[in-house]
Amino acid sequence: MRGSRLKKDDMVAVVAGKEKGKTGKVLNIIKKRNRVVVEKLNFIKKHQKPDAQGKGGIIEKEGSVHISNVMLMCNKCNAGIRVGYRILDDGKKVRVCKRCDEILDD
């Protein structure tokens, strides 16, 4: 499996599926299944058995979205972009926006 171009806390735009056109922050990456969990998108209902404190019932939480259905957002372009890589003078490898050549990593 190839490495993901996304990282936790990245802003992404959904480009396909029922949440198309929405944006959000990556909460979790599930590498084995090629999926990402995006904040406040793709809500699912989970039936949870009550625990010792009595908390249970039907809980709504974010479901995962396939990684191919999201694109990384560029702060400068303010749009979904393709990701390239560049090695800086100090030897550090960083992600760059293919559209405006802006460095995405801090």
Contacts in CASP RR format, 6 or more apart in sequence:
PFRMAT RR
TARGET T0000
AUTHOR 0000-0000-0000
METHOD contacts of the structure
MODEL  1
MRGSRLKKDDMVAVVAGKEKGKTGKVLNIIKKRNRVVVEKLNFIKKHQKP
DAQGKGGIIEKEGSVHISNVMLMCNKCNAGIRVGYRILDDGKKVRVCKRC
DEILDD
1 31 0 8 1.000
1 32 0 8 1.000
1 34 0 8 1.000
3 31 0 8 1.000
4 29 0 8 1.000
4 31 0 8 1.000
4 67 0 8 1.000
5 72 0 8 1.000
5 83 0 8 1.000
5 84 0 8 1.000
5 95 0 8 1.000
6 12 0 8 1.000
6 26 0 8 1.000
6 29 0 8 1.000
6 36 0 8 1.000
6 67 0 8 1.000
6 70 0 8 1.000
6 72 0 8 1.000
7 26 0 8 1.000
7 29 0 8 1.000
8 26 0 8 1.000
8 27 0 8 1.000
8 28 0 8 1.000
8 29 0 8 1.000
9 25 0 8 1.000
9 26 0 8 1.000
10 25 0 8 1.000
10 26 0 8 1.000
10 72 0 8 1.000
10 73 0 8 1.000
11 23 0 8 1.000
11 24 0 8 1.000
11 25 0 8 1.000
11 26 0 8 1.000
11 72 0 8 1.000
11 73 0 8 1.000
11 75 0 8 1.000
12 23 0 8 1.000
12 24 0 8 1.000
12 25 0 8 1.000
12 26 0 8 1.000
12 36 0 8 1.000
12 38 0 8 1.000
12 70 0 8 1.000
12 71 0 8 1.000
12 72 0 8 1.000
12 73 0 8 1.000
12 80 0 8 1.000
13 21 0 8 1.000
13 22 0 8 1.000
13 23 0 8 1.000
13 24 0 8 1.000
13 70 0 8 1.000
13 71 0 8 1.000
13 73 0 8 1.000
13 79 0 8 1.000
13 80 0 8 1.000
14 20 0 8 1.000
14 21 0 8 1.000
14 22 0 8 1.000
14 23 0 8 1.000
14 38 0 8 1.000
14 41 0 8 1.000
14 65 0 8 1.000
14 69 0 8 1.000
14 70 0 8 1.000
15 21 0 8 1.000
15 69 0 8 1.000
15 70 0 8 1.000
15 71 0 8 1.000
15 80 0 8 1.000
16 68 0 8 1.000
16 69 0 8 1.000
17 69 0 8 1.000
18 42 0 8 1.000
19 38 0 8 1.000
19 41 0 8 1.000
19 42 0 8 1.000
19 65 0 8 1.000
22 41 0 8 1.000
23 73 0 8 1.000
24 38 0 8 1.000
24 39 0 8 1.000
24 40 0 8 1.000
24 41 0 8 1.000
25 38 0 8 1.000
25 39 0 8 1.000
26 36 0 8 1.000
26 37 0 8 1.000
26 38 0 8 1.000
26 39 0 8 1.000
27 37 0 8 1.000
27 38 0 8 1.000
27 39 0 8 1.000
27 62 0 8 1.000
28 36 0 8 1.000
28 37 0 8 1.000
28 64 0 8 1.000
29 35 0 8 1.000
29 36 0 8 1.000
29 37 0 8 1.000
29 67 0 8 1.000
30 36 0 8 1.000
30 37 0 8 1.000
30 64 0 8 1.000
33 64 0 8 1.000
34 66 0 8 1.000
34 67 0 8 1.000
34 68 0 8 1.000
35 64 0 8 1.000
35 65 0 8 1.000
35 66 0 8 1.000
35 67 0 8 1.000
36 64 0 8 1.000
36 65 0 8 1.000
36 67 0 8 1.000
36 70 0 8 1.000
37 62 0 8 1.000
37 63 0 8 1.000
37 64 0 8 1.000
37 65 0 8 1.000
38 62 0 8 1.000
38 65 0 8 1.000
38 70 0 8 1.000
39 62 0 8 1.000
40 62 0 8 1.000
41 62 0 8 1.000
41 63 0 8 1.000
41 65 0 8 1.000
42 62 0 8 1.000
42 63 0 8 1.000
42 64 0 8 1.000
42 65 0 8 1.000
43 60 0 8 1.000
43 61 0 8 1.000
43 62 0 8 1.000
43 63 0 8 1.000
44 60 0 8 1.000
44 61 0 8 1.000
44 62 0 8 1.000
44 63 0 8 1.000
45 58 0 8 1.000
45 59 0 8 1.000
45 60 0 8 1.000
46 58 0 8 1.000
46 59 0 8 1.000
46 60 0 8 1.000
46 61 0 8 1.000
47 57 0 8 1.000
47 58 0 8 1.000
47 59 0 8 1.000
48 55 0 8 1.000
48 56 0 8 1.000
48 57 0 8 1.000
48 58 0 8 1.000
48 59 0 8 1.000
49 56 0 8 1.000
49 57 0 8 1.000
50 56 0 8 1.000
50 57 0 8 1.000
71 80 0 8 1.000
71 81 0 8 1.000
71 82 0 8 1.000
72 80 0 8 1.000
72 81 0 8 1.000
72 83 0 8 1.000
72 95 0 8 1.000
72 104 0 8 1.000
73 79 0 8 1.000
73 80 0 8 1.000
73 81 0 8 1.000
74 80 0 8 1.000
74 81 0 8 1.000
74 97 0 8 1.000
74 99 0 8 1.000
74 100 0 8 1.000
74 102 0 8 1.000
74 104 0 8 1.000
75 102 0 8 1.000
75 104 0 8 1.000
76 97 0 8 1.000
76 100 0 8 1.000
76 102 0 8 1.000
77 97 0 8 1.000
77 99 0 8 1.000
77 100 0 8 1.000
77 102 0 8 1.000
79 99 0 8 1.000
81 97 0 8 1.000
81 98 0 8 1.000
81 99 0 8 1.000
82 98 0 8 1.000
82 99 0 8 1.000
83 95 0 8 1.000
83 96 0 8 1.000
83 97 0 8 1.000
83 98 0 8 1.000
83 104 0 8 1.000
84 95 0 8 1.000
84 96 0 8 1.000
84 97 0 8 1.000
84 98 0 8 1.000
85 93 0 8 1.000
85 94 0 8 1.000
85 95 0 8 1.000
85 96 0 8 1.000
86 93 0 8 1.000
86 94 0 8 1.000
86 96 0 8 1.000
86 103 0 8 1.000
87 93 0 8 1.000
87 94 0 8 1.000
88 94 0 8 1.000
94 103 0 8 1.000
94 104 0 8 1.000
94 105 0 8 1.000
95 103 0 8 1.000
95 104 0 8 1.000
95 105 0 8 1.000
96 102 0 8 1.000
96 103 0 8 1.000
96 104 0 8 1.000
97 104 0 8 1.000
END
